[in-house]
């Protein structure tokens, strides 16, 4: 059994050998403090915590598995001072030091210097994510489903936001606070593409720091994911009847077969033919779209200073226009998709380690959590299901299938959440539609987040 275990795609003995070297150099204080040393430590820690999360019952099925364990595990290591750290006051005097076994070494500062200056690594990751995920979608699926499917998504957003705000008002939590810090991140599609960029938008708007925002939003994302999975399994059994339940079919009339809208085998073959040249092209193109987003954001702020729209939002709009208009050559789309896949598969856990250490304050998480918080997470998810189900019925969808794909696949944790929700509902054939919710639905949330924070952020 142990011979089959792999971490970071390496056989267990090799990974353990590397881990021992990295941990020894870290804790005796000789790990290089630049990008190289920081990178290898974050890869090792992220791989170990992700494996634990993905193989722990209940956590792997309902709470996001490895992603949540990497974030909270790293945050807990930092909270309990189990990572090498040197704390100095404003004058540069050492106030406290932790895990200094031989030479003085500040691992925490190294990670923060690598991860947090102007969002260096986070921005790099998100640029690849947005460009590759949107350009990598099936254009036919976007064009055919958008006229019906996006109204169902907006139905989920309106009802979930309204229900969360209404219940928050009744319970004295604060409707704006509940909207921005609970409902918005739950509907954002996970951590990497949802809560993380949202925290940056919070920070850019001056509402609160990214760390403060993430400390409140991260538990909401995990709880929302768990409730979405449980709800998917229950609601398909409770809501029976031909008018409600399509038994796996989304559209009642003029049915679109999801299989016809999937990526063709020929295209998939091209995508699987990874080349070093393509990775370089993907890096350049995604970075260019990201830079253009900042151009648009600065021009916008010059002419409309009262409403702040983050560069991520303009980047999303631009990439979507290029995709729908078919303005990007196929070979560049493939290159961007391959770059996105490379970053996502190899460096997502690095991103999550950075989030856990730099942005998640365990003390603030504990102080934010309450029964009220849990109830607000629950009503947000239920509102997402019934909002999309109601609008879905009006546009010709079966309400149950619409509620699962356009609702619960918005309130879960992205790709892994989609698999869990559709598996619980026995609706795996609807994965193409779930991907619209996770990819473009999450992008819509970032757009909405920019607008809401520019207008309502001061009311928190």
Secondary structure, 3 states (H helix, E strand, C coil): CHHHCEECCEEHHHHHHHHHHHHHHHHCCCCCCCHHHHHHHHHHHHHHHHHHHHCCCCHHHHCCCHHHHHHHHHHHHHHCCCCCEEEECCCCCEEEEECCCCCCCCHHHHHHHHHCHHHHHHHHHHHHHHHHHHHCCCHHHHHHHHHHHHHHHHHHHHHHHHHHHHHHHHHCCCHHHHHHHHHHHHCCCCHHHHHHHHHHHHHHHCCCCHHHHHHHHHHHHHHHHHHHHHHHHHHHHHCCCCCCCCCCCCECCCCCCHHHHCCCHHHHHHHHCCCHHHHHHHHHHHHHHHHHHHHHHHHHHHHCCCCCCCHHHHHHHHHHHHHHCCCCCHHHHHHHHHHHHHHHHHHHHHHHHHHHHHCCCHHHHHHHCCHHHHHHHHHHHHHHHHHHHHHHHHCCECHHHHHHHHHHHHHCCHHHHHHHHHHHHCCHHHHHHHHHHHHHHHHHHHHHHHHHHHHHHHHC
